[in-house]
Amino acid sequence: MENQHTDAGPGKRSESLDALRGIAILGMGLSGRLPWGTLPAWMYHAQSPPPGMAHNPKVFGISWVDLVFPFFLFALGAALPFSLGKRAEKGASSVKIAVDILRRGALLVLFAVAAQHFRPDTLAPGKPGDEWVMGTLLFFAMALAWGQFPRAWPAWVRHSLVALGVAGCVVAAFLLPFKGATTGWDWNRSDIILLVLANVAVSGSAIWLLTRKHIWIRAGVVVAIAAAFVLRDQQPALAQIWGWSPVPAVFRLEFHKYLLLVLPGSMVGDWLRASRSDPASHVFLSDRWIVGLSALGLGVGACVGLLGRDLGMTAITCGLFGLAGFLGLRSESSSYRRIGSFGLLMLAIGLAMEPLGGGIRKDPTTISYFFVTGGLACWGLLFFNALERGTAWPSKAVLQSFAVAGANPMIAYIAITNLVPGVARLSGIHGWANEQPWSPWGFAGYGLAQTVAVGIVAAVCTRSKIFMRT
């Protein structure tokens, strides 16, 4: 037996939450670096099966690749009570917080447009290969323009670095040619993932701010959004409202379906933050192992069962792992038991609604997708939380390898698209790797090596206290 309840106060950063975000962002990187169409179907998006990789909405199920984006959105929501709650407790007015929410949303929209324009596969240089040189340089321009540097650095240095990055981005926007019908800068051309994040970051933050003392009102908002999502195809007026988009380059109402992940995440974030004020408790190490293994079992069981289209076996498998995990939480505080129960409830609702729309599917999204992945994200957080509160070196090493990347997600994101592939090509590593007589799994290992490099870039920046302000 050991006293493992060593979380610090509410103001301390949650490493388990950073790790959940980190495994999501690194999972995005790995999924984009895998060999095209030569691995088993479970290594790709379920609706884009090998070997053709063409999108097929008649394929139902989810793979691990289909978990990374919802995990990231869930983590975004769970972080709201930590970031906004801390400011509210320090006396910041709701108006001041709301203005800051809008400012951050605008920065993220601008970043979504810049990131899409400045990635190598969008650039159209006159000389083949120059797109990797420019893409690598633009990584540094974006990192500086949106940079947040250590307070210990002189103010003039910090401001000069930001100004240098902004200048580089502006010059590139005006002078560089881009591929596609629009060869110049186009505000309607943006990174869809980042644009979704910008939309739900603003709306999710606003809803949390309005309901921070009334969590069940927030739960009611989730129910209302879920009902609107399910009924939109049966109600023409509702479908018209759902498709409303006054400024498509900035705001699309349809994106806010992902509040079905962000808002439950914010509820879990409230409980996670509250757990840091719970009385100290003694937790058996064996219970930690049970929780961690149950979380893994839930994820693997759900993906394998749903992709194999055996709903009955999926329900039984998840039920058994869920029961074991809940028993493992018996010695935990009420906050952790609430997170576990909520995760199992979301998963049960998702499995019950799985037949709607023909079966669970990421694209076009079905209602079960939000609840199944949200429930798994709850238990993913508990998995990392078990590591966070452990004392053994291996558990800390695993946790922090993901947490340092999750603490700096936007750096990692543009390292995936610009820096690491650029360095690999300019150094000749990529050409050498493609000449090797490797099996598909060997090339997957090369993709994993690139993903590790992304994690190292993010870790170095995090340890150096260099972040991006999005």
C-alpha positions in Angstrom: 0.0 0.0 0.0 1.2 3.6 -0.7 -0.1 7.1 -0.3 -0.5 8.1 -3.9 -2.8 11.1 -3.6 -0.1 13.6 -4.2 -1.8 16.0 -6.5 -1.0 19.6 -5.8 -3.5 22.4 -5.5 -5.9 23.5 -8.2 -3.4 25.9 -9.8 -0.9 23.1 -10.7 -0.9 22.0 -14.3 -2.4 18.5 -14.8 0.2 16.3 -16.4 -2.4 13.6 -17.1 -4.4 16.1 -19.1 -1.3 17.2 -21.0 -0.5 13.5 -21.7 -4.0 12.9 -23.1 -3.6 15.9 -25.4 0.0 14.7 -26.2 -1.0 11.2 -27.3 -3.7 12.8 -29.4 -1.4 15.2 -31.2 1.3 12.6 -31.7 -1.3 10.1 -32.9 -2.3 12.7 -35.5 1.3 12.8 -36.6 1.8 9.1 -36.7 -1.4 8.5 -38.7 -0.2 11.0 -41.4 3.2 9.3 -41.6 2.1 5.7 -42.2 2.7 4.0 -45.6 -0.2 4.4 -48.0 -2.7 1.6 -48.1 -0.3 -1.3 -47.3 -1.1 -1.9 -43.6 -4.1 -3.7 -42.0 -7.4 -1.7 -42.0 -7.2 -1.0 -38.3 -4.1 1.2 -38.9 -6.1 3.8 -40.9 -9.4 5.7 -40.6 -12.1 3.1 -40.7 -13.9 4.9 -43.5 -10.7 5.0 -45.6 -9.7 1.3 -45.8 -6.7 0.0 -47.7 -5.6 -0.6 -50.3 -7.4 2.1 -52.2 -7.9 4.5 -49.2 -10.9 6.0 -50.9 -13.5 7.4 -48.5 -16.4 5.0 -48.1 -19.2 6.1 -45.8 -20.8 2.6 -46.0 -17.9 1.3 -43.9 -18.8 1.4 -40.2 -16.7 1.2 -37.1 -13.7 3.0 -35.6 -10.0 2.4 -35.4 -7.4 4.0 -33.1 -6.9 6.7 -35.7 -10.5 7.8 -35.3 -9.8 8.4 -31.6 -7.1 11.0 -31.8 -9.2 14.0 -32.9 -12.0 13.4 -30.3 -9.4 12.9 -27.6 -7.8 16.2 -28.5 -11.2 18.0 -28.4 -12.1 16.3 -25.1 -8.8 17.5 -23.6 -9.5 21.0 -24.9 -12.7 21.0 -22.9 -11.1 19.5 -19.8 -8.5 22.2 -19.8 -11.1 25.0 -19.6 -11.7 24.8 -15.8 -7.9 25.0 -15.3 -7.2 28.0 -17.6 -10.4 30.0 -17.2 -11.1 28.9 -13.7 -7.8 30.1 -12.5 -8.3 33.5 -14.0 -11.8 33.8 -12.5 -10.5 32.9 -9.0 -7.9 35.6 -9.3 -10.6 38.1 -9.7 -10.8 38.6 -13.5 -14.2 39.8 -14.5 -16.4 37.8 -16.9 -16.2 40.6 -19.4 -12.4 40.5 -19.4 -12.3 36.7 -19.7 -14.8 36.9 -22.6 -12.7 39.4 -24.5 -9.7 37.1 -24.0 -11.7 34.1 -25.3 -12.5 36.0 -28.5 -8.9 37.2 -28.9 -7.6 33.7 -28.6 -10.2 32.4 -31.0 -9.2 35.1 -33.5 -5.5 34.1 -33.1 -6.4 30.4 -33.7 -8.5 31.3 -36.9 -5.5 33.3 -38.2 -3.2 30.4 -37.4 -5.5 28.0 -39.2 -5.3 30.1 -42.4 -1.5 30.6 -42.1 -0.8 26.9 -41.3 -2.7 25.8 -44.4 -1.0 28.2 -46.7 2.5 27.6 -45.3 2.6 23.8 -45.4 5.0 22.4 -48.0 2.3 20.6 -50.0 0.4 23.9 -50.5 3.4 26.0 -51.6 4.2 26.2 -55.3 7.8 27.2 -55.7 9.4 27.6 -59.2 12.0 24.9 -58.4 10.9 21.4 -57.2 12.1 20.7 -53.7 12.2 24.4 -52.6 8.8 23.9 -50.9 10.6 21.9 -48.2 13.1 24.7 -47.7 10.4 27.3 -47.5 8.2 25.1 -45.3 11.0 24.6 -42.8 11.7 28.3 -42.6 8.0 29.1 -42.3 7.8 26.7 -39.3 10.2 29.1 -37.5 8.3 32.1 -38.7 5.0 30.8 -37.4 6.6 29.6 -34.1 7.9 33.2 -33.6 4.8 35.0 -34.7 2.6 33.1 -32.3 5.4 32.6 -29.8 5.2 33.0 -26.0 8.7 33.2 -24.5 10.1 32.9 -21.0 9.4 35.9 -18.8 13.0 35.8 -17.7 14.0 37.0 -21.2 14.2 40.8 -21.7 10.9 42.3 -23.0 12.6 43.8 -26.0 14.0 40.4 -27.0 10.5 38.7 -26.7 8.8 41.5 -28.7 11.5 41.5 -31.3 11.2 37.8 -31.9 7.4 38.1 -32.3 7.8 41.0 -34.7 10.4 39.0 -36.7 8.0 36.1 -37.0 5.0 38.3 -38.0 7.1 40.1 -40.6 8.2 36.7 -42.1 4.6 35.5 -42.3 3.4 38.7 -43.9 6.1 38.7 -46.5 5.5 35.1 -47.3 1.7 35.7 -47.6 2.3 38.5 -50.2 5.2 37.0 -52.1 4.8 33.2 -52.2 2.8 31.3 -54.8 0.3 28.7 -53.7 -1.2 25.6 -55.4 -4.8 25.4 -56.4 -7.3 27.6 -58.3 -6.4 30.5 -56.0 -2.6 31.0 -56.3 -2.5 33.9 -53.9 -3.5 34.3 -50.2 -7.1 33.2 -49.7 -8.8 33.7 -46.4 -11.2 30.8 -47.3 -8.3 28.4 -47.4 -7.6 27.2 -43.9 -6.7 24.1 -41.9 -10.0 22.4 -41.2 -8.9 20.8 -37.9 -7.6 24.2 -36.6 -10.7 26.0 -37.7 -12.9 23.5 -35.9 -10.8 24.0 -32.8 -11.1 27.8 -33.1 -14.9 27.5 -33.3 -15.5 25.1 -30.4 -12.8 26.8 -28.3 -14.8 30.0 -28.3 -18.2 28.5 -27.9 -17.1 25.9 -25.4 -15.3 28.5 -23.3 -18.3 30.8 -23.4 -20.7 28.0 -22.3 -18.3 27.0 -19.5 -18.1 30.6 -18.3 -21.9 30.9 -18.2 -22.4 27.5 -16.5 -19.3 27.2 -14.3 -21.4 27.1 -11.2 -24.2 25.1 -12.7 -22.7 21.9 -14.3 -26.1 20.3 -14.9 -27.2 23.2 -17.1 -24.1 22.4 -19.1 -25.2 18.8 -19.3 -28.6 20.0 -20.5 -26.8 21.9 -23.3 -25.1 18.7 -24.3 -28.5 16.9 -24.5 -30.0 19.8 -26.6 -27.1 19.7 -29.0 -27.3 15.9 -29.3 -31.1 16.1 -30.0 -30.6 18.8 -32.6 -27.9 16.7 -34.3 -30.1 13.6 -34.4 -33.2 15.4 -35.6 -31.5 17.7 -38.2 -32.2 15.3 -41.1 -35.9 15.0 -40.2 -36.5 18.7 -39.7 -35.8 20.9 -42.8 -35.8 24.1 -40.7 -33.4 22.6 -38.2 -31.1 21.4 -41.0 -31.1 25.0 -42.4 -30.2 26.4 -39.1 -27.5 23.7 -38.6 -25.9 24.7 -41.9 -25.8 28.4 -41.1 -22.4 29.9 -41.9 -22.4 33.8 -42.0 -18.6 33.9 -42.6 -17.4 30.4 -43.7 -13.8 31.4 -43.3 -14.3 32.1 -39.6 -17.5 30.5 -38.3 -19.6 27.4 -39.2 -22.4 26.4 -37.0 -22.0 22.8 -38.0 -18.6 22.6 -36.4 -20.3 23.0 -33.0 -21.4 19.4 -33.1 -18.0 18.8 -31.6 -19.2 20.5 -28.4 -20.6 17.0 -27.7 -16.9 16.2 -26.9 -15.7 19.6 -25.6 -18.6 20.2 -23.0 -18.4 16.7 -21.5 -14.6 17.2 -21.3 -15.2 20.5 -19.4 -17.4 18.6 -16.9 -14.6 16.1 -16.4 -12.1 19.0 -16.1 -14.3 20.5 -13.3 -14.1 17.1 -11.4 -10.4 16.7 -12.1 -9.6 20.1 -10.7 -11.9 19.5 -7.7 -10.0 16.3 -7.0 -6.9 18.3 -6.2 -8.7 19.6 -3.1 -10.0 16.2 -2.0 -8.7 14.8 1.3 -5.6 12.6 0.9 -6.5 9.0 0.5 -4.6 5.7 0.5 -4.8 3.9 -2.8 -3.6 0.3 -3.4 -1.0 0.1 -6.2 -2.9 -2.9 -7.5 -6.0 -0.7 -8.0 -4.0 1.7 -10.1 -2.9 -1.2 -12.3 -6.6 -2.3 -12.6 -7.7 1.1 -13.6 -4.9 1.5 -16.2 -5.4 -1.9 -17.7 -9.1 -1.5 -17.8 -8.8 1.8 -19.7 -6.6 0.1 -22.3 -9.0 -2.8 -22.5 -12.0 -0.5 -23.1 -10.2 1.3 -25.9 -9.0 -1.9 -27.6 -12.2 -3.7 -27.0 -14.4 -0.9 -28.4 -12.2 -0.4 -31.6 -11.8 -4.1 -32.4 -15.5 -5.0 -31.7 -17.0 -2.0 -33.5 -14.7 -2.3 -36.6 -15.5 -6.0 -36.7 -19.2 -5.1 -36.4 -19.9 -7.4 -33.5 -21.9 -5.0 -31.3 -23.0 -7.7 -28.8 -19.4 -8.8 -28.1 -18.3 -5.2 -27.9 -20.9 -4.5 -25.2 -19.9 -7.5 -23.2 -16.2 -6.8 -23.5 -16.6 -3.1 -22.5 -19.0 -4.1 -19.7 -16.4 -6.4 -18.2 -13.5 -4.0 -18.5 -15.8 -1.2 -17.2 -16.8 -3.2 -14.2 -13.2 -4.1 -13.4 -12.1 -0.5 -13.8 -14.9 0.8 -11.6 -13.9 -1.7 -8.9 -10.3 -0.4 -9.2 -11.6 3.1 -8.4 -13.2 1.9 -5.1 -10.5 3.4 -3.0 -10.3 6.7 -4.9 -11.9 10.0 -4.0 -15.4 10.8 -5.2 -14.1 13.0 -8.0 -12.2 10.2 -9.7 -15.2 7.8 -9.2 -17.4 10.4 -10.8 -15.1 10.7 -13.8 -15.0 6.9 -14.2 -18.8 6.6 -13.9 -19.4 9.4 -16.4 -17.0 7.8 -18.9 -18.9 4.5 -18.6 -22.2 6.3 -18.9 -21.1 8.0 -22.1 -19.8 4.8 -23.5 -23.0 2.9 -22.7 -25.1 5.7 -24.4 -22.8 5.6 -27.4 -23.1 1.8 -27.8 -26.9 1.9 -27.3 -27.2 4.5 -30.1 -24.7 2.7 -32.3 -27.3 1.5 -34.9 -28.4 5.0 -35.6 -27.2 6.1 -39.0 -26.3 2.5 -39.9 -23.5 2.3 -37.3 -20.7 4.3 -35.7 -18.8 6.4 -38.2 -16.4 9.3 -38.0 -17.3 10.9 -41.4 -20.0 11.7 -41.9 -20.3 11.7 -38.1 -23.0 9.7 -36.3 -24.2 10.5 -32.8 -22.7 7.3 -31.3 -19.2 8.5 -32.4 -19.3 11.4 -30.0 -20.4 9.4 -27.0 -18.2 6.3 -27.6 -15.1 8.4 -28.1 -15.9 10.7 -25.2 -16.3 7.8 -22.9 -13.0 6.3 -24.0 -11.4 9.7 -23.5 -12.6 9.8 -19.9 -10.8 6.5 -19.3 -7.8 7.6 -21.2 -7.5 10.5 -18.8 -7.8 8.1 -15.8 -5.1 5.9 -17.4 -2.7 8.8 -17.5 -3.8 10.0 -14.1 -2.8 6.7 -12.6 0.6 7.2 -14.0 0.7 10.8 -12.8 0.2 9.9 -9.2 2.5 6.9 -9.3 6.1 7.1 -8.0 7.8 4.4 -10.1 10.2 5.8 -12.7 8.8 3.9 -15.7 5.3 5.3 -15.2 6.6 8.8 -14.8 8.7 8.4 -18.0 5.8 7.2 -20.0 3.6 10.0 -18.7 6.0 12.8 -19.3 7.0 11.6 -22.8 3.4 12.5 -23.8 2.8 15.3 -21.4 5.7 17.5 -22.8 4.2 17.3 -26.3 0.7 17.9 -25.0 1.8 21.0 -23.2 2.9 22.5 -26.6 0.3 21.1 -29.1 0.6 23.8 -31.7 4.4 23.6 -31.9 3.9 19.8 -32.4 1.2 20.4 -35.0 3.4 22.5 -37.3 6.4 20.3 -36.6 4.3 17.4 -38.1 3.5 19.3 -41.3 6.6 21.5 -41.8 9.7 20.9 -39.7 10.2 17.2 -39.4 9.3 16.2 -42.9 11.3 19.2 -44.2 14.4 18.2 -42.3 14.0 14.6 -43.4 13.9 15.5 -47.0 16.6 18.2 -47.0 19.0 15.9 -45.1 18.4 13.0 -47.5 17.0 10.8 -44.8 13.7 10.5 -46.5 15.2 9.5 -49.9 17.4 6.9 -48.2 14.4 5.5 -46.3 12.3 5.2 -49.5 15.1 3.2 -51.1 15.2 0.5 -48.4 13.6 -2.9 -49.0 11.5 -2.6 -45.9 8.2 -4.3 -45.3 5.1 -2.1 -44.8 5.7 -2.4 -41.1 9.3 -1.2 -41.6 8.0 1.9 -43.3 5.6 2.3 -40.4 8.6 2.3 -38.2 10.1 5.1 -40.2 6.8 7.0 -39.6 7.0 6.3 -35.9 10.6 7.7 -35.9 9.3 10.9 -37.4 6.6 11.1 -34.8 9.2 10.6 -32.1 11.1 13.5 -33.6 8.0 15.7 -33.4 7.7 14.8 -29.7 11.3 15.7 -29.2 10.8 19.1 -30.9 7.8 19.8 -28.7 9.6 18.6 -25.6 12.6 20.8 -26.2 10.4 23.9 -26.6 8.3 23.0 -23.5 11.5 22.5 -21.4 12.8 25.8 -22.7 9.4 27.5 -21.8 8.7 28.4 -25.4 5.1 28.0 -26.4 2.6 29.1 -29.0 -0.2 31.5 -28.0 -3.2 29.8 -29.5 
